[in-house]
Structure formats: structure tokens, C-alpha cells
Amino acid sequence: MMKWGLIFQLQPHTPFLVLPNPKAVPHFRTIINTASSPRFSSSSSSSSSSSPPSSSSVHPTFTSSFRCAVLGAGFAGLSVAWHLLSQSPKELKLHVDIFDDVGIGGGASGVAGGLVHPYSPKVKLLWRGEECWTEFLNLLSVAEDAFNGLSHCQHNTNGLIVRRTGILRPAVNKKFFYVMNENALSYLAGCPIQTIDEIAARKLIPNLCTPLNTAYYMPEAVNVNPLNYLKALFQASENIVKRMSSIGYCGKKITLHKKLVTSICEVGDEYDAVIVCLGARVDMVAELSGVLPLRTCRGIVAHLQLHDSFSEEYCEYSPSILSDVWLAVQGPRSLYIGSTWEWGSRNFSSSVSYEEASSTLQQLLPKTSMIYPQISNWTVTGAQAGVRAMPPLTSQGSFPLLGCIDDLVKGGKSSYPSKYWLIGGLGARGLLYHGWLGKLTAQAVLSSSEALLPLELTSWKK
């Protein structure tokens, strides 16, 4: 059995796993310079956290006041909360209460790798990729502005909200090689793809291996620190409330409640709308348990640090890496690798046992060493887990679940206007999707019209 030169320390006084350096991979000499140009233009619109909220069509029932409960403080929940506050008319007395027993980013959102781009593993632009990318960048800008106003003690220990050094995807599968090359020609202007050879790739990431002498570089793709981002997004929502109050509109309010909601009926009577954004934990809600066409998948992410005996740090300007595993750089001597896929898991704990972590390393490290042999110099210091809510597979693709769920909650036709709503099934693309889906849902809730949502996102109800 192959061993690796790494040390794993999950708990104090835990025995070490000691493992040999991976075999060196020979250099390639072929040079590839694929000239490509964008076939899609990216929207340049942006949202500033300092601009006043824009008006949105609001159902007449809610013209004076509106109370909304948001279940879940992850990507979807905080996105829809911010969009409700930013899109509602300034005159509307809007109260948004967020319920999450584990707090901001306490679920799968907080364990996300943070690598964001609008492409599939075959570097094909995803469905509605342009809208998703644009809205993600808008929210990221809003969060960055708010993050800069936070005190240092409120930041995660990393101290960053985003790393803007791009993402590199080495080609590793001959079966999809030509398809990927063709797909890479059709990219968004706002997130270009450069097809490069191993020589060029190693200028970006020293010692990188590209098995097929080709890599796809996305210089505008980003690596987000999920916890810092989510905290900043909540702060941005609070900033809207403060800003409106400062100009005489004191009716807006947002509050986070660390409370577990196991039945929508617990909160339903108090609110004009309830939006469920619980991810895989939606099955814990009595009215929705076993009803939604979601699949659960538990993923484990390993945390690594460069061993003190090595001075060759991960270059400050080098991109993160996507392959059969991903490598998300947190700093010159800190990175995350992931992720495993345990389908059907009901284990919602973020804690990882030593045995489970050992199994994870056996899966992740060999794949990582194939493209980044220097991983043998890094020490594994811990691991975290999160359960994703994966969307159903359909003949048209896999789409998140949006829409009014009055029929599911009430057991029959609801009275107008629509009251209960769902954002679910974001899967492994929560960061990419959440901005656009939060915006769509906020518009639908405020206008009490599911017709504003794309049919692909509500087709799961048929």
C-alpha cells in the first residue's frame, strides 16, 4: 500500500499518519496557444451597498407593512434577506427575521470550498451562467463593502473575504479533452478562459502537473472565504436598515434568531411570508419531510498547512486548482482540499472523526498529488463536513428548486397572496446560484407572484 509523507492531527495526542513523496511526473514540451475569444458578453451592472434600495412591485396587501421569516442563514437565506431589504420600497415597513439554530454559515454553506466560476467540469457555460455570475459579483461587491467596515475581531481568523487570483483546471481526462477545448472557446467576457500548456501553467503554479499538457485558466474566477462572506452579507443587510433609518425611514428591520424551527406552523401565523432556505436540513421540517425531490450528499473538506520545515510557500499570486479534487488556497501556508461525496447521508454534524478523516485523506491525497506533487510538503491539521442538498436529475439537466409551497404546507390550495416559499437544491454551486436565486425569490415574494420565476426552477412541482 502506498504511503504519504503527511501528518494528520485532528485531535490532541492523535497518532500520526505518515506517508512517501509521490512519483515525479515528466515535463511536457509541446506548447499550446489556443486563440479564443468571448462568445458571450457579461452584464456590467452592479449593486452598491451605499445606494438606496430600489422599488419593487409589491402586492397591495403589503403596501404598508410586511413581516417575513427566513429559515436558514446560509447562502440562500442571507441572499434573499438582503434582496428583500434592497428591493422593497423605502416606505414599506419590512421586518425580516432569520432563523437558524447553528447561526450564520453553521451548515454546509460555511464549509464550502469557495471556488466560484460559471462553468461546468467540462468548462461549458452553465445554464443561466451569465445571470448567476453577474448577481454573484454584485453581492460579493456588497459584502466586500460591508466587510471593510467590520472590526478585526468580527473577521474570521483568515482576515479575507475573497482571493482574486483565478482558478486553474488541468485537463486530466482524455475522453472529454476535445470537448473541453471546444467548450473553452465559448466563455463569458466577464470570466474568460485561457487554454494554456504545461509550461505556461507552471509559471502560474510552480511544480504543477498537467497530464494532458493542457490547462484551462480562469483569471477572473475567485476564491471566497464563506464564513467571512456570509457575516459581511448579513452586515450589509443591517447597513440597509441603518441607512434607511438615517434618512427618516425607520420601518425596516432584520434580526437573526438562533432557533431551530422544526415546523413551519411554529412561525407561520406571525408572518406574511415564510421562505425556507435550509438546504439539506429541510427534511427536518415536519411539513416538508420526505416531500421534496432532493438528494443529500455529505462532503468532507481537509485543512492543510505547509510544514514548518519547508520555506517554499504557495505563491501569493497563484490560482487555486480544480480537478477531480479541488484545492482552495487560503494563504501562502494554508489551503483546503476537497471534497468527498457520501450520497444519502443524514449526518449533519460538521465534526469529523479520526477514522472518517483518515478515509477522506486516502481518497483526496492521491488525486491531489497527481496534479500538485508539492502537497507532500503539507500537514493536514483538521477536517470539516457539510451535507449538500442536490437537485433532482432531469432530462433537461439539474436545476435548483424555487417556488411557492402553499400546497405542501397547507395540504391544499392556498389563499391569495402566496405565503410559503422555497429555495433549495443549490448543491455544490450555492455560491454561484445564491445571488440570482435570492433576487428572483425576493421579487416573487414581494409581488406574491410565482410567475416571475423561470419555469425550469418551478417544474419540480408538476
C-alpha positions, 0 to 999 in steps of 0.5 A: 500500500502506498504511503504519504509523507503527511501528518494528520492531527485532528485531535490532541495526542492523535497518532500520526499518519505518515506517508512517501513523496509521490512519483515525479511526473515528466515535463511536457514540451509541446506548447499550446496557444489556443486563440479564443475569444468571448462568445458571450458578453457579461452584464456590467451592472452592479449593486452598491451597498451605499445606494438606496434600495430600489422599488419593487412591485409589491402586492397591495396587501403589503403596501404598508407593512410586511413581516417575513421569516427566513429559515436558514442563514446560509447562502440562500437565506442571507441572499434573499434577506438582503434582496428583500431589504434592497428591493422593497420600497423605502416606505414599506415597513419590512421586518425580516427575521432569520432563523437558524439554530447553528447561526450564520454559515453553521451548515454546509454553506460555511464549509464550502470550498469557495471556488466560484466560476460559471462553468461546468467540469467540462468548462461549458457555460452553465445554464443561466451562467451569465445571470448567476455570475453577474448577481454573484459579483454584485453581492460579493461587491456588497459584502466586500463593502460591508466587510471593510467596515467590520472590526478585526475581531468580527473577521474570521481568523483568515482576515479575507473575504475573497482571493482574486487570483483565478482558478486553474483546471488541468485537463486530466481526462482524455475522453472529454479533452476535445470537448473541453477545448471546444467548450473553452472557446465559448466563455463569458467576457466577464470570466474568460478562459485561457487554454494554456500548456504545461509550461505556461501553467507552471509559471502560474503554479510552480511544480504543477502537473498537467497530464494532458499538457493542457490547462484551462485558466480562469483569471477572473474566477475567485476564491471566497472565504464563506464564513467571512462572506456570509457575516459581511452579507448579513452586515450589509443587510443591517447597513440597509436598515441603518441607512434607511433609518438615517434618512427618516425611514425607520420601518425596516428591520432584520434580526437573526434568531438562533432557533431551530424551527422544526415546523413551519406552523411554529412561525407561520401565523406571525408572518406574511411570508415564510421562505425556507432556505435550509438546504439539506436540513429541510427534511427536518421540517415536519411539513416538508419531510420526505416531500421534496425531490432532493438528494443529500450528499455529505462532503468532507473538506481537509485543512492543510498547512505547509510544514514548518520545515519547508520555506517554499510557500504557495505563491501569493499570486497563484490560482487555486486548482480544480480537478477531480479534487479541488484545492482552495488556497487560503494563504501562502501556508494554508489551503483546503482540499476537497471534497468527498461525496457520501450520497444519502447521508443524514449526518449533519454534524460538521465534526469529523472523526479520526477514522472518517478523516483518515478515509477522506485523506486516502481518497483526496491525497492521491488525486491531489498529488497527481496534479500538485506533487508539492502537497507532500510538503503539507500537514493536514491539521483538521477536517470539516463536513457539510451535507449538500442538498442536490437537485433532482436529475432531469432530462433537461439537466439539474436545476435548483428548486424555487417556488411557492409551497402553499400546497405542501404546507397547507395540504391544499390550495392556498389563499391569495397572496402566496405565503410559503416559499422555497429555495433549495437544491443549490448543491455544490454551486450555492455560491454561484446560484445564491445571488440570482436565486435570492433576487428572483425569490425576493421579487416573487415574494414581494409581488406574491407572484410565482410567475416571475420565476423561470419555469425550469426552477418551478417544474419540480412541482408538476 
